[in-house]
Structure formats: C-alpha cells, structure tokens
Amino acid sequence: MTQEIIKKADQVIAKTYNRFPIVIVKGKGCKLWDTQGKKYTDFVAGIAVCNLGHAHPGVSKALSRQADTLFHVSNLYYTIPQIELASWLTEKSFADRVFFCNSGAEANEAAIKLARIYFKEKGENGRYRIISMEHSFHGRTMATLSATGQEKIKKGFEPVLEGFDYVPFNDIGALLSKIGPSTCAVLIEPIQGEGGVCCPDQGYLKAVRQACDQTGTLLIFDEIQTGIGRTGKLFAYEHFDMEPDIMTLAKALANGLPIGAMLAREEVADAFGPGSHASTFGGTPVVTAASLEVVRVLSEENIIDHCKKIGAYFKEKLSWLKDRHEMIEDVRGMGLLLGMKLNIEGDKIVTSCMEKGFLINCIQGNILRFIPPLIIEKKEIDALVVCLDEVLN
Ligand SMILES: *Cc1c(COP(=O)(O)O)cnc(C)c1O
C-alpha cells in the first residue's frame, strides 16, 4: 500500500522535495506513525513548527470550536481572535503592532516592504538597500530569496531583486564597512537555522544594534525559526540584552497551522497605512484562535522553562557523543535548536536513525539538526543518544 501511495505521489506532486519513503498518517505528542504502523520519535517537529507536539488536545479543541463558529471573513472587518493574538504578542515583545500573514516568507516580505516604505515616507528615497548575512535563510519568494545569503537558493531564478548586500555573520567590521547612506535595514536571524545552527558571538548582536543606531538603520530580526520558545526564551532577542525594530514570526506560532506575523515598533509600523500591504487570509479567525491557545499553553504550562532545561541536558549528551566519536566536529545551539557538525555526510546517519525509529534532520550536507517539540522528555533524548552512538559506530 505504501509503495502505491508513494508511486502516485511521485506522479502528481511537484518535485521540489526529496522525500523519505515513508507516509506519515498520525501523530501524538513527540510520536509519529506511518502507514505500516511503525512508530517514530520526532526530533524534527515539522521543522521547528509543532512546539507543543502533535495533535495537542487544547489546540485541536480551540481550532474546532472556532471552526464551528466562524472560519473566515475579510480583513475589511474586525475579528476577535486576531485582536487578542496581536495584544498578546505586543504585550510580550518590544513591538506595538502586528501584521498577520500566512508563512515565514510572507512575514519577511512584509518586513522588507515596511523597511523600504518607512524611508520613502520620510522622503529618503535613495535609502532602500538591505544588508543580510551570508548563509542566511529568509524564504523562497523572489524578495526573500534575494535576501537569502545562499547561492543555491537563487540559482536559476536570476535576476534576483535589486538592493540586497551580504556580509559574513559574526563579522561586525564587515557590517560597519557595508552600511551606507542607501542602507535602510539590516536583516538577520539571531541564530542561523537553515545555515547550520550558527550562534552569534558574545556581544555581536549588541554591536549590530549599535551600528544600526548610529546610522539610523532599521534592525529586522527573522525569528521565524528561533521564536515562540525554541531557544529557551519566548523570543531569541531576549538572550542578548537588546531589541530589534521589526521582528518576523511564523513556524511555531500556531503549532502547525499556517501563520506568519510581522511585528514592529509604533513609529516604524506607522509607515504602513490602508492599502499599502494586505493578505486575504492573514490573521484569519480559525488560525489565530488556535495560535491563542498555543501561546496560552506556552505561558501557563512552563514549556519554555522546560525547553531551556531539557535543551541544556540534550546539548550535554551531544557533547558526550562528541567525545566518543571523531566524526563529530562541533555541537552547538541554544534551547532545543541544536546542531551537530560532522566531518562525514549526514544523509546516511539520518536514514539509519529513521530505520531505528527516530526522525532527525540534516542541513548543509553534514550538520545534523535537532528541533524536537519543546515537550520532549529526558528518556526520549536518552533513547536518541543511544541510537546515534550505535549509528556513528
Ligand atoms: C523557515 C524559515 C523561513 C521561511 O518560512 P516559510 O514559512 O517556509 O516561508 C524564513 N526564515 C527562517 C529563519 C526560517 O527558518
């Protein structure tokens, strides 16, 4: 049966992913099941999306309650879950206003547009360039792939959008020499996710903030992967004693329903007026009602604190593996956004783990990334570590 499903898929689905040959049909907490009834412990969580685990009963209930009441109306009207979610996000962050959309790329599109129009409104017409980082990832739309500092993402789609410059991450000198009178914003992931779980050096992000302040440049944090508790704080910027001007969120914000959000300080957000930007589905009642339950559970059930503690435990275990295996070059990350750099290809390791019932992810060819639901327990981590120890042998 599984083979037939996969054969059908390969005839009708666009070939944009190299999929593993399993068909997943059910999830609960940190577990997933395929069509053969095989059970997996999930250390991918839909790429840092299902932070509360699969089929969370509270989120399902909030979703179906809202679905029975009101699915969707246009943003021409007010709806209550959207207002409540925006209130929660602005209360918990530096930001004063929220623009809702449906994905990470769209949130970054909104941030790029806002940064440009902000200076146009001030009459600074030549100030439109955005500096982003090498090895960054900001999405797959034309503007966001243009912002992305990886050639392989742009290849074949040229010409990319005009107005993007790139500097190496963690190199403040390079940033200072690139910021000029035509720069409107610096766009950065506080921890690079897809680029290889790269953490900022001590003091780097504060220095980026300072460089922006000195030149009147906007600072945009792409927290699409790092946000919503993943790094052991609600937003990663909270680790670094500074604040951005604009922040983008998506992935985990509704635990698996499509949502994106662009948050900004009042003075910056003001540059968007009626008609300047829009999204049909942005902040639609069903998705925002589910997201409200996600953030309620996150704050009331100590999930982020658990993530911080269990993440430290997990990282210690990975470091223990590093001492035992020469092919492990580096262990890094914060909270439950952890990476393990190998000096061999990671594909075979991922496949062997899958055979043993563990889903893990490999990026950049040789970096294993561990991004489980934030509710993962010690015994599940211990079991994965035993598996990795065997596989690496
Ligand atoms: C996943 C991701 C995106 C893109 O989000 P989509 O929802 O796939 O468009 C952008 N930036 C970062 C940091 C991401 O991790």
Ligand as a Chemical Component Dictionary entry (heavy atoms), coordinates in Angstrom:
data_LIG
# 
_chem_comp.id                   LIG 
_chem_comp.type                 NON-POLYMER 
_chem_comp.pdbx_formal_charge   0 
_chem_comp.three_letter_code    LIG 
# 
loop_
_chem_comp_atom.comp_id 
_chem_comp_atom.atom_id 
_chem_comp_atom.alt_atom_id 
_chem_comp_atom.type_symbol 
_chem_comp_atom.charge 
_chem_comp_atom.model_Cartn_x 
_chem_comp_atom.model_Cartn_y 
_chem_comp_atom.model_Cartn_z 
_chem_comp_atom.pdbx_ordinal 
LIG C1 C1 C 0 11.524 28.573 7.616 1  
LIG C2 C2 C 0 12.132 29.911 7.607 2  
LIG C3 C3 C 0 11.693 30.912 6.729 3  
LIG C4 C4 C 0 10.659 30.665 5.662 4  
LIG O1 O1 O 0 9.416  30.325 6.189 5  
LIG P1 P1 P 0 8.273  29.712 5.216 6  
LIG O2 O2 O 0 7.081  29.599 6.118 7  
LIG O3 O3 O 0 8.778  28.399 4.724 8  
LIG O4 O4 O 0 8.077  30.682 4.125 9  
LIG C5 C5 C 0 12.292 32.157 6.817 10 
LIG N1 N1 N 0 13.245 32.408 7.714 11 
LIG C6 C6 C 0 13.680 31.483 8.589 12 
LIG C7 C7 C 0 14.729 31.836 9.582 13 
LIG C8 C8 C 0 13.147 30.195 8.555 14 
LIG O5 O5 O 0 13.608 29.257 9.392 15 
# 
loop_
_chem_comp_bond.comp_id 
_chem_comp_bond.atom_id_1 
_chem_comp_bond.atom_id_2 
_chem_comp_bond.value_order 
_chem_comp_bond.pdbx_ordinal 
LIG C1 C2 SING 1  
LIG C2 C3 SING 2  
LIG C2 C8 DOUB 3  
LIG C3 C4 SING 4  
LIG C3 C5 DOUB 5  
LIG C4 O1 SING 6  
LIG O1 P1 SING 7  
LIG P1 O2 DOUB 8  
LIG P1 O3 SING 9  
LIG P1 O4 SING 10 
LIG C5 N1 SING 11 
LIG N1 C6 DOUB 12 
LIG C6 C7 SING 13 
LIG C6 C8 SING 14 
LIG C8 O5 SING 15 
# 
